[in-house]
Amino acid sequence: MKALKSPYQTWICIHEHDLGLDAVYVHTPNPYDSYFPHKVEELERNCKLPHTFKDLIDLHPFDVSYDQSECGEVYYIQSKEQGIRL
């Protein structure tokens, strides 16, 4: 990502009850008029880290946010220092 000359967003989604929906995202402006930057309006910022993530995610360089919607319960993990925030 250091060589990329345009703005970007990166984040990881972890679905609490459907691991098949987990994903890593890299999002940039594009010629197809896709919305950029991506925003998730209802995020619970700086949420409590689930016990299962405790030893996997260092909270110094990463933020963990949470959203519960029709898509289910989703945790968003994003670098504090790189890219545009969700």
DSSP file (Angstrom, degrees, kcal/mol; ACC not computed):
  #  RESIDUE AA STRUCTURE BP1 BP2  ACC     N-H-->O    O-->H-N    N-H-->O    O-->H-N    TCO  KAPPA ALPHA  PHI   PSI    X-CA   Y-CA   Z-CA
    1    1 A M    >         0   0    0      0, 0.0     3,-0.9     0, 0.0    82,-0.1   0.000 360.0 360.0 360.0 -22.1    0.0    0.0    0.0
    2    2 A K  T 3   +     0   0    0      1,-0.2     0, 0.0     3,-0.0     0, 0.0   0.832 360.0  50.7 -62.3 -31.3    3.0    2.3    0.5
    3    3 A A  T 3  S+     0   0    0      2,-0.0    -1,-0.2     0, 0.0     2,-0.2   0.625  84.0 109.2 -82.3 -13.3    3.5    2.5   -3.3
    4    4 A L    <   -     0   0    0     -3,-0.9     4,-0.1     1,-0.1     0, 0.0  -0.466  54.1-160.9 -67.8 129.7   -0.1    3.4   -4.0
    5    5 A K        +     0   0    0     -2,-0.2    -1,-0.1     2,-0.1    -3,-0.0   0.385  66.5  66.7 -94.5   2.7   -0.4    7.0   -5.1
    6    6 A S  S    S-     0   0    0      1,-0.1    -2,-0.0    23,-0.0     0, 0.0  -0.785  93.8 -86.1-119.7 164.9   -4.1    7.4   -4.4
    7    7 A P        +     0   0    0      0, 0.0     2,-0.3     0, 0.0    -1,-0.1  -0.279  52.6 177.3 -64.7 156.7   -6.2    7.4   -1.2
    8    8 A Y        -     0   0    0     20,-0.2    76,-2.8    -4,-0.1     2,-0.4  -0.974  25.3-144.5-154.6 165.5   -7.3    4.1    0.1
    9    9 A Q  E     -A   27   0A   0     18,-2.2    18,-3.0    -2,-0.3     2,-0.4  -0.990  14.4-174.8-131.6 142.4   -9.1    2.2    2.9
   10   10 A T  E     +A   26   0A   0     -2,-0.4    69,-0.3    74,-0.3     2,-0.3  -0.997  14.8 150.9-133.9 142.4   -8.3   -1.2    4.3
   11   11 A W  E     -A   25   0A   0     14,-1.7    14,-3.2    -2,-0.4     2,-0.4  -0.981  34.0-131.2-161.5 162.2  -10.3   -3.2    6.9
   12   12 A I  E     -AB  24  77A   0     65,-2.2    65,-2.5    -2,-0.3     2,-0.5  -0.963  16.4-155.5-117.2 135.0  -11.1   -6.7    8.0
   13   13 A C  E     -AB  23  76A   0     10,-2.8    10,-1.9    -2,-0.4     2,-0.5  -0.953   8.0-172.8-110.5 129.3  -14.7   -7.9    8.7
   14   14 A I  E     - B   0  75A   0     61,-2.7    61,-2.9    -2,-0.5     2,-0.5  -0.977  14.2-147.6-122.5 118.0  -15.2  -10.8   11.0
   15   15 A H  E     - B   0  74A   0     -2,-0.5    59,-0.2     3,-0.3     7,-0.1  -0.725   7.3-144.0 -88.4 127.2  -18.8  -12.1   11.2
   16   16 A E  S    S+     0   0    0     57,-3.0     3,-0.2    -2,-0.5    -1,-0.1   0.848  94.1  19.8 -59.1 -39.0  -19.6  -13.4   14.6
   17   17 A H  S    S+     0   0    0     56,-0.4     2,-0.3     1,-0.2    -1,-0.2   0.429 122.4  50.7-118.6   0.6  -21.9  -16.3   13.4
   18   18 A D    >   -     0   0    0     -3,-0.1     3,-2.2     1,-0.1    -3,-0.3  -0.697  52.7-179.5-141.8  87.3  -20.9  -16.9    9.8
   19   19 A L  G >  S+     0   0    0      1,-0.3     3,-1.2    -2,-0.3    -1,-0.1   0.695  78.2  72.8 -61.8 -19.5  -17.2  -17.3    9.2
   20   20 A G  G 3  S+     0   0    0      1,-0.2    -1,-0.3     3,-0.0    -2,-0.0   0.654  93.9  54.9 -69.1 -14.6  -17.8  -17.8    5.5
   21   21 A L  G <  S+     0   0    0     -3,-2.2    -1,-0.2    -6,-0.1    -2,-0.2   0.476  78.5 119.5 -96.8  -4.0  -18.6  -14.1    5.2
   22   22 A D    <   +     0   0    0     -3,-1.2     2,-0.3    -4,-0.3    -8,-0.2  -0.307  41.8 168.9 -59.7 145.5  -15.3  -12.9    6.8
   23   23 A A  E     -A   13   0A   0    -10,-1.9   -10,-2.8     2,-0.0     2,-0.4  -0.994  38.3-132.6-158.0 158.4  -13.2  -10.7    4.4
   24   24 A V  E     -A   12   0A   0     -2,-0.3     2,-0.4   -12,-0.2   -12,-0.2  -0.975  31.4-158.2-112.5 130.9  -10.3   -8.4    3.9
   25   25 A Y  E     -A   11   0A   0    -14,-3.2   -14,-1.7    -2,-0.4     2,-0.4  -0.912  20.6-178.0-117.1 138.0  -11.1   -5.2    2.0
   26   26 A V  E     -A   10   0A   0     -2,-0.4     2,-0.4   -16,-0.2   -16,-0.2  -0.980  19.9-175.0-126.4 117.8   -8.9   -2.8    0.1
   27   27 A H  E     +A    9   0A   0    -18,-3.0   -18,-2.2    -2,-0.4    11,-0.0  -0.955   9.4 163.4-124.2 130.1  -11.0    0.1   -1.3
   28   28 A T        -     0   0    0     -2,-0.4   -20,-0.2   -20,-0.2     6,-0.1  -0.910  47.5 -82.7-135.6 162.0   -9.9    2.9   -3.6
   29   29 A P        -     0   0    0      0, 0.0     6,-0.1     0, 0.0   -23,-0.0  -0.388  55.9-175.2 -59.8 147.9  -11.5    5.5   -5.8
   30   30 A N    >   -     0   0    0      4,-0.4     3,-0.9    -3,-0.0     4,-0.3  -0.959  39.5-109.5-147.3 164.1  -12.4    3.9   -9.1
   31   31 A P  T 3  S+     0   0    0      0, 0.0    -1,-0.0     0, 0.0     0, 0.0   0.495 103.8  77.3 -74.4  -1.9  -13.8    4.9  -12.5
   32   32 A Y  T 3  S-     0   0    0      2,-0.0     0, 0.0     1,-0.0     0, 0.0   0.193 109.3-111.4 -95.2  17.6  -17.1    3.0  -11.9
   33   33 A D    <   +     0   0    0     -3,-0.9     2,-0.2     1,-0.2     3,-0.1   0.791  57.0 168.5  60.0  30.7  -18.5    5.8   -9.7
   34   34 A S        -     0   0    0     -4,-0.3    -4,-0.4     1,-0.1    -1,-0.2  -0.515  45.5 -96.3 -71.4 142.4  -18.2    3.6   -6.6
   35   35 A Y        -     0   0    0     -2,-0.2     3,-0.1    -6,-0.1    -1,-0.1  -0.381  47.1-144.2 -62.6 131.3  -18.7    5.4   -3.4
   36   36 A F  S    S+     0   0    0      1,-0.3     2,-0.1    -2,-0.1    -8,-0.0  -0.968  74.7  31.7-147.8 132.8  -15.4    6.4   -1.8
   37   37 A P  S    S-     0   0    0      0, 0.0    -1,-0.3     0, 0.0     2,-0.2   0.556  87.7-135.0 -78.7 154.2  -14.7    6.5    1.0
   38   38 A H        -     0   0    0     -2,-0.1     2,-0.4    -3,-0.1    -2,-0.1  -0.532  23.7-165.8 -71.7 136.7  -16.9    3.8    2.3
   39   39 A K        -     0   0    0     -2,-0.2     2,-0.6    -3,-0.0    47,-0.1  -0.984  18.4-159.0-127.8 138.9  -18.7    4.7    5.6
   40   40 A V    >   -     0   0    0     46,-1.7     3,-1.0    -2,-0.4    -2,-0.0  -0.952  13.7-165.2-114.2 107.8  -20.5    2.4    8.0
   41   41 A E  T 3  S+     0   0    0     -2,-0.6    -1,-0.1     1,-0.2    45,-0.0   0.825  77.4  48.4 -67.3 -37.1  -22.8    4.8    9.9
   42   42 A E  T 3  S+     0   0    0      2,-0.1    26,-0.3     0, 0.0    -1,-0.2   0.093  75.1 143.5 -98.3  24.2  -23.8    2.7   12.9
   43   43 A L    <   -     0   0    0     -3,-1.0     2,-1.0    43,-0.1    24,-0.2  -0.404  48.0-138.9 -67.8 135.3  -20.4    1.5   14.0
   44   44 A E  B >   -C   66   0A   0     22,-3.4    22,-1.6    -2,-0.1     3,-0.7  -0.848  31.2-144.9 -88.9 104.6  -19.8    1.1   17.7
   45   45 A R  T 3  S+     0   0    0     -2,-1.0    20,-0.2     1,-0.2    18,-0.0  -0.369  70.3   8.5 -76.1 149.7  -16.3    2.5   17.9
   46   46 A N  T 3  S+     0   0    0     18,-0.2    -1,-0.2     1,-0.1    19,-0.2   0.877  88.5 178.0  51.0  44.9  -13.7    1.2   20.3
   47   47 A C    <   -     0   0    0     17,-1.4     2,-0.3    -3,-0.7    17,-0.2  -0.223  39.8 -81.1 -72.9 166.2  -15.9   -1.6   21.3
   48   48 A K        -     0   0    0      1,-0.1    -1,-0.1    18,-0.0     3,-0.0  -0.520  50.2-116.7 -68.6 131.9  -14.8   -4.3   23.8
   49   49 A L        -     0   0    0     -2,-0.3     5,-0.1    -3,-0.1    -1,-0.1  -0.542  30.0-113.4 -72.8 128.1  -12.7   -6.9   22.1
   50   50 A P    >>  -     0   0    0      0, 0.0     3,-1.8     0, 0.0     4,-0.8  -0.298  24.3-117.1 -59.8 146.8  -14.3  -10.4   22.1
   51   51 A H  G >4 S+     0   0    0      1,-0.3     3,-0.9     2,-0.2     4,-0.4   0.836 113.4  62.3 -54.6 -36.1  -12.4  -12.9   24.2
   52   52 A T  G 34 S+     0   0    0      1,-0.2    -1,-0.3     2,-0.1     3,-0.2   0.727 107.7  43.7 -65.9 -20.9  -11.7  -15.0   21.1
   53   53 A F  G X> S+     0   0    0     -3,-1.8     3,-2.1     1,-0.1     4,-1.9   0.552  84.3 102.3 -95.6  -9.9   -9.7  -12.1   19.6
   54   54 A K  T << S+     0   0    0     -3,-0.9    -2,-0.1    -4,-0.8    -1,-0.1   0.817  90.3  31.9 -48.3 -47.0   -7.8  -11.2   22.8
   55   55 A D  T 34 S+     0   0    0     -4,-0.4    -1,-0.3     1,-0.2    -2,-0.1   0.415 118.5  56.7 -92.8   1.7   -4.5  -12.8   21.9
   56   56 A L  T <4 S+     0   0    0     -3,-2.1     2,-0.5     1,-0.2    -2,-0.2   0.718  98.9  55.3-103.2 -26.7   -4.8  -12.2   18.1
   57   57 A I     <  -     0   0    0     -4,-1.9     2,-0.7    -3,-0.1    -1,-0.2  -0.943  65.4-149.5-121.4 121.2   -5.3   -8.4   17.8
   58   58 A D     >  -     0   0    0     -2,-0.5     4,-0.9     1,-0.1    -3,-0.1  -0.781   8.9-157.0 -84.7 117.0   -2.9   -5.8   19.2
   59   59 A L  T  4 S+     0   0    0     -2,-0.7    -1,-0.1     1,-0.2     5,-0.1   0.513  79.9  77.0 -78.1  -4.0   -5.0   -2.8   20.1
   60   60 A H  T  4 S+     0   0    0      1,-0.2    -1,-0.2     3,-0.0    20,-0.0   0.958 110.5  22.1 -70.4 -49.5   -2.1   -0.4   19.9
   61   61 A P  T  4 S+     0   0    0      0, 0.0    19,-3.0     0, 0.0    20,-0.5   0.582 123.7  59.9 -92.7  -7.2   -2.0   -0.2   16.0
   62   62 A F  E  <  - D   0  79A   0     -4,-0.9     2,-0.4    17,-0.3    17,-0.2  -0.922  62.0-149.7-126.8 146.6   -5.6   -1.4   15.4
   63   63 A D  E     - D   0  78A   0     15,-3.0    15,-2.1    -2,-0.4     2,-0.5  -0.865  12.6-153.4-103.6 144.6   -9.1   -0.2   16.2
   64   64 A V  E     + D   0  77A   0     -2,-0.4   -17,-1.4    13,-0.2     2,-0.3  -0.986  16.7 178.3-119.1 125.1  -11.9   -2.7   16.6
   65   65 A S  E     - D   0  76A   0     11,-2.7    11,-2.7    -2,-0.5     2,-0.4  -0.803  13.2-145.4-121.4 165.5  -15.5   -1.5   15.9
   66   66 A Y  E     -CD  44  75A   0    -22,-1.6   -22,-3.4    -2,-0.3     2,-0.4  -0.974  12.8-177.9-136.2 144.1  -18.8   -3.4   16.0
   67   67 A D  E     - D   0  74A   0      7,-2.3     7,-3.0    -2,-0.4     2,-0.5  -0.994   8.4-165.6-141.7 135.9  -22.0   -3.3   14.0
   68   68 A Q  E     + D   0  73A   0     -2,-0.4     5,-0.2   -26,-0.3     2,-0.2  -0.979  35.3 130.2-120.7 118.6  -25.2   -5.3   14.5
   69   69 A S  E >  S- D   0  72A   0      3,-1.9     3,-2.0    -2,-0.5    -2,-0.0  -0.712  76.2 -63.7-145.6-166.8  -27.6   -5.1   11.5
   70   70 A E  T 3  S+     0   0    0      1,-0.3     3,-0.1    -2,-0.2    -2,-0.0   0.713 129.9  62.5 -63.0 -18.5  -29.6   -7.3    9.2
   71   71 A C  T 3  S-     0   0    0      1,-0.3    -1,-0.3     3,-0.0     2,-0.2   0.556 115.2-115.6 -81.0  -8.5  -26.2   -8.8    8.0
   72   72 A G  E <   - D   0  69A   0     -3,-2.0    -3,-1.9     2,-0.1     2,-0.6  -0.671  54.0 -27.4 108.4-165.1  -25.6  -10.0   11.5
   73   73 A E  E     - D   0  68A   0     -2,-0.2   -57,-3.0    -5,-0.2     2,-0.4  -0.809  67.1-179.3 -93.1 121.2  -23.0   -9.2   14.1
   74   74 A V  E     -BD  15  67A   0     -7,-3.0    -7,-2.3    -2,-0.6     2,-0.4  -0.974  19.9-153.9-129.7 134.3  -19.8   -7.9   12.5
   75   75 A Y  E     -BD  14  66A   0    -61,-2.9   -61,-2.7    -2,-0.4     2,-0.5  -0.894  12.1-155.7-102.4 135.9  -16.5   -6.8   13.9
   76   76 A Y  E     -BD  13  65A   0    -11,-2.7   -11,-2.7    -2,-0.4     2,-0.5  -0.951   5.8-166.6-112.7 126.7  -14.4   -4.3   11.8
   77   77 A I  E     +BD  12  64A   0    -65,-2.5   -65,-2.2    -2,-0.5     2,-0.3  -0.961  15.9 167.0-116.2 127.9  -10.6   -4.2   12.4
   78   78 A Q  E     - D   0  63A   0    -15,-2.1   -15,-3.0    -2,-0.5   -67,-0.1  -0.998  38.4-103.6-145.4 143.3   -8.7   -1.3   10.9
   79   79 A S  E     - D   0  62A   0     -2,-0.3   -17,-0.3   -69,-0.3   -69,-0.1  -0.367  19.2-147.2 -62.6 139.7   -5.3    0.2   11.2
   80   80 A K  S    S+     0   0    0    -19,-3.0    -1,-0.1     1,-0.1   -18,-0.1   0.706  96.2  37.0 -76.3 -20.8   -5.1    3.4   13.3
   81   81 A E  S    S+     0   0    0    -20,-0.5     2,-0.4     1,-0.1    -1,-0.1   0.600 106.9  62.6-111.9 -14.6   -2.3    4.8   11.2
   82   82 A Q  S    S-     0   0    0    -72,-0.1   -72,-0.3     2,-0.0    -3,-0.1  -0.923  90.3  -3.7-122.9 141.0   -2.9    3.8    7.6
   83   83 A G  S    S-     0   0    0     -2,-0.4     2,-0.3   -74,-0.1   -74,-0.3   0.074  91.0 -52.8  77.3 172.4   -5.7    4.6    5.2
   84   84 A I        -     0   0    0    -76,-2.8   -74,-0.3     1,-0.1   -46,-0.1  -0.691  62.4-111.3 -86.7 137.1   -9.0    6.5    5.5
   85   85 A R              0   0    0     -2,-0.3    -1,-0.1     1,-0.1   -74,-0.1  -0.282 360.0 360.0 -69.3 150.7  -11.2    5.5    8.4
   86   86 A L              0   0    0    -76,-0.1   -46,-1.7   -47,-0.1    -1,-0.1   0.459 360.0 360.0 -67.1 360.0  -14.6    3.8    7.8
